[in-house]
Amino acid sequence: MNHQKIIAIIPARGGSKRIPRKNIRPFAGLPMIAHSIKAAQEAGCFDHIIVSTDDDEIAAIARDLGADVPFIRPAELADDHAGTQVVVAHGINWALAQGWTLGPLCCLYATAPFVRPQDLLAGLALLEQGHQDFAFSATTFDYSPYRGFLKAGQGVAMLFPEHFPTRSQDLPEVLHDAGQFYWGRPAAWLAEQRLFSAKASPLLLPSHRVQDIDTLEDWRRAELMWQLLLQEESNT
């Protein structure tokens, strides 16, 4: 029986617009993508850590960091409209064409500096212990979306006006994607099944280790969080 390879695919296109070159922009003294590659290496569960990129500079940096870049992603999968699942499916199809037998596959984002090796391992265990198709990192909202509102002319309109009199502690706990990693079974990735469904289990992370990085303000907040986490670790 062929060994089932466990692989990580790190999508890292070169054309990010809101933060130019964000996948290799220095963060805490290293190219941003280095933090994800390092966490995957330290997790010790991957047969291959593959960076999927359309960019020669990102490819060179990823190889220097010890990741594999066995193909250059085609341009049609590197624009603003290419979703995560089709990029992962492209990587899976490449691996299958090599004759690999695949086990669980992890999509790990390149802009996840707070991802930890133990979280990747916990996500894999969560996927394998049940009959789910996906397991992914998630966290709680800092403020309940049930109390959210939108601008309406010069005023506001609540999204859920029926909850205006409801105490915050009586509202359901709502989770959101932590934007770090997604474990999935190859067949589910190839079928482009919904990531957020009854067939996906969330691995809860503390909110102080979660920061989506899409804007320069996000980047600055992540830098401040990094400094606070370093201080916390030095005090323990």
N, C-alpha and C positions, 0 to 999 in steps of 0.2 A: 504494500500500500504506500502510495506517495505521501511524503510529509506535507501536511497542510501548512503553507507559509502564512505567517501573520505579518501584514505589512501596514505601514503608515503612508498615507499620501498627504503631502503638505502643498496645497494650492498657493502659488505665489506669482501672480502675473506682474508684469512690469509697468502697467499703465494706470496705476492708481492716481486719481485726479485731486481729491480733496487734501491728501497728504502725499505729495509727489515722492516716489521711490520709498514708500513707507515700509515695505517688506525688508529693506536692507538699511533703512535709516538708523543711525546709532541710537540705541536705547540701553541705558545703564552700562555703557562702555562696549557694547557688542552690537553687531547688526541685529535688527529686531528678530529676524528669522532664526538666529542662533539660539534663542531661548527655547523655541519649540523643538528644534533639532536636539538640543542638549537634554531636554526632558524626555524625549523619545529614546535617546541613547541610554539614559540612566534607568529608564523603566525596564530595560533588558528583555522585553517580550517580543521585539520585532525582528523578523528575519531580514527585512529591508525597510529603510526609511527613504521614501522617494519624494523628491520635490518636483512638482509639476509646474513648469514655468515656460513662458514664451521669450524670456529675456536672458541674453548671454551673460550679463554681469551677475544676475541673481544665480544663474546656473553655476558660474565659477565660484562664487562665495559659498554656495551650498556644498559643492564638492570639497572645498577647502575645509569645511566644517565637518566633513565625514559622511554627508548624506549622498544618496545616489541620484543622479539626473540622467536616466537612461534614454530619455526622449525629450524633444522640445515640443511643447504644446502647440497645436495648430492655431493659427490666428483666429479662426471662427470660434474657438473656445477660450479666447483671451480678451474679449471685449466686455463692455459694461453689462451686457445682457446674459452672459454665460453663467448659469447657476452652478452651485456647488455640486449637485448630484450628477450633472452631465460631465463635469470635470473629473469627478471620482470614477464614473463609469468608463471614461476614456482610459484612465489609468488601469482599471481592472481589465479591460479588453486587451490592453498592451500586455499585462501580466499573463493572461490566459493564452495569448499568442506565443508566449515563451514556453508554454507547456507547464506552467506552474499550477499546482493544486492549492486553492486559496482557502484559508480559514477566515476568521473575523478580520475585518478591515477597519482601520481607524483613519478618518479624515481629521487632520490636526491643522488648525489655522496657523498661519505664519505670524499673525499679530496676536499672540497669546502669551505675553511674557510672564503671566502669573500661573501658567499651567505647571503642575507638579507631577513627577513620575508616579507617585502613589495614587494620584487621581486617575491617571491613564490606566493603571493596573486595576483600580476599583471599578472603572467603567467596563473593562474587559470582563471582570468577574460578574458584574451585574448582567451583562449580556449573556454570559454562558450559563448562569444559574437558572435562567428561565427559558421561555420559548418566545422571547421577544425578537423583533427584527433589528431594533436599534436601541442603543443606550447612549445618552449624551449628557454633557454637563449643563446644569441649570442652577438658578438661585432665586431668591425671593425678591419681589419688588420692594424698594425702600418705602414706598408709599402706595397704598392700595389703589389700583386703577378703578375700583368701583366708586371712588370719590373724584375721579378725573372729570375735567370739563374742557370744552372747546370755546374759542372765541365765537361770538354770535353778534355781528354788528358791533355796537359799542359795549355790549354785555358779554355774558357767558351762558353756555348751555351745558348742563351735566350730561355725561354719557349714560349714566344710570340714575336718573332723578328719583327713582323709587328708593334709593339708598341714602338720600339726603339726611333722613333722621336716624339712620343706623349708626350705632357706635362703631368706631374703627375695629375694636377688638371682637366685634360680632360679625365682621365681614369674612368671607372665605379667604384663606391664604392663596395668593396667586403667584405662580412661578413664571420665569422667563428664561429663554435660552442664554447660557453664559458665554456663548461664542468662542469656546475653546476647542472642543473635540466632539466627534460623533463616531461611535463604534457601530458597525452594521454588518449584516451578513451580505456577502457578495451578490446573491440573487436579489436581495431587497434593494441594494444600490442600483443594480442594472435595470430593475423594474421601475426605478424612480418612485418608489413608494414614499408616501408622506412621512417626513421625519417626526412630526408631532401627531401622534395617534395613539390608539389603545395598544398598538404593537411596539411602542417605544417607552423605555423606562428612564426617568431622570435621575442623575446622580447629583445630589444637592451639595453645592459648594457655599462657603460663607461669602456674603456679598462683598466683604472687604478684600477679597481676592478675585473679584470679577470687574473687568472694565472693557467695554467695547471700545475699539479705537478706530473711529471713522473721521474725526475732525481734529484740528490742532488743539482744540480745547480738551478733547478726550485724551490726546497724547500728554498734555501737561498734567491732567489729573492722574494719569497712569504713572508719570514720573514721581509725583508727590506720594502716591500710594506705595510705590517701590521704596522710597526713602523711609516711610513710616514702618513698612514691613521689615526693613533692615534694622531699624531701631528696636522693634519688638523682638526680633530674633537675637540681637546682641544683649538684650536685657533678660533673656531666659537662660 
